[in-house]
């Protein structure tokens, strides 16, 4: 991505995007939270450009009322892919909450997350404390 694309993407994330931890379910229905970026828009072309720049998935958003405009959501999941994007656009974000969440994820997520998903009681408590602190940002 060139500087214009990075600035454009940071602006879209500032205005319409979300930096979060989404619930996922692994083997044996174990719950875990995975770093996720998402953008919801009624303009499909914007999301298609995001997807062309950094991959991800685009899905329809269900209408609750007939008069609602069609909308789509783009999302990117997984710490490796999400962190790659956040390292590039993070310095260009303007939204204080998204800047704090980006910095917190990059600084702490890998330290408290076990690759195999097997946690001791202390490690599980640290992971839960990390998630609680993240959502309070």
PyMOL commands that set and color helices and strands:
alter all, ss='L'
color gray80, all
select helices_A, chain A and resi 3-16+27-29+44-54+79-92+96-112+121-136
alter helices_A, ss='H'
color red, helices_A
select strands_A, chain A and resi 17-25+31-41+57-61+71-77
alter strands_A, ss='S'
color yellow, strands_A
deselect
rebuild
show_as cartoon
